[in-house]
């Protein structure tokens, strides 16, 4: 992904989350941010909307592997307390149990 900021990348993520949420049996979503090197307000808004849409459908959404700069932005925006953030996919999946 590289960068999660204005435009097509945010639109693509929103669309992918909508598709995942369209499956009635979907109960969990893990977004791996390992390859995201930059995020801006639009990217944060996209993550928040994904979270809100998931919660409205009773789906848990968790974030995994945000690089240092992305994690810093999440913390500054006070979103690291909203999202459950995990260091690895295995930790995130184990948290669902």
N, C-alpha and C positions, 0 to 999 in steps of 0.2 A: 504494500500500500504506500509506504513512504511518508506521505503527508496527509493529514486529515484536516483539510481546510477548504474553504469555499469551493462551490462548484460541483463538478462531476463526481468526485470521489465521495463527498458527503451524500450526494443523491444516490450513488450506487450502494452505499452502506444502508441508507434508509430503505431502499428498495429490497435489498437482501433481507433485512430484518422483517419487513412486511411480508415477504414470501415465507420466511420461517414461521411467522406468527399465524399465517393462513392455515397451517396444519393444525387441526383441532387437537391432536394428541401431543403437541409440543408443550413441554412443561419447563424446559430449561434451555438457556442460550448462554454460551461462553464466547465472548469476543476476545480474540487473541490480538493484542496490540503490539506484539513484538517488533514488527517491521515499521511501525509508525514512528517517524523521527520528529515530526512537527505537527502541532495541533493548534488551532486558533479558536475564536469564539464560535464560529460556525460549526467547527468540528465538535466542540463541547456541546453545542445545542443539538447536534445530530445524535450524540450519545445520550443526552438527557431525553430527547424525544423517543429514542429506541427503548430506554428504560421505562418511561411513562407508558408507552404503548404495550410493552411487555407486561407491566404490572396490571394494567387494565384488563388483560386477558388471563391473569393469574399465572404468568410465566416469570420465572426467576431469570434475571440477566446479570451475568458477572463478567468482570474484566480480568484479563490475564496478561502478564508480561509487559506492562507499559514500561518503555525505556525511561531512564532518569528524567529527561526533559518533559516527557509526557506526564509522568507521575508528579513532577513538580507543578505543572500547570493544573492538574486535577486537584492537588492540595491547595494551591493558591485560590482556586475557584471554589474551594470547600466541597468539591464533588467526591473526593476520596472518602468522605464520610457517608455519602449517599450510595455510591457503588461499592460492592464488595470487590476488592482488588486482590488478586493472587499472583504469586511469583511464577507458578507453573500451571499447566493444564491439569495435571494430576491433582494438585491441591484444590483447584476449583471444582473439579468433578467430585472429589471426595467430600467437599463441603455440602453437596446436594444430598448426601446420605443422612 
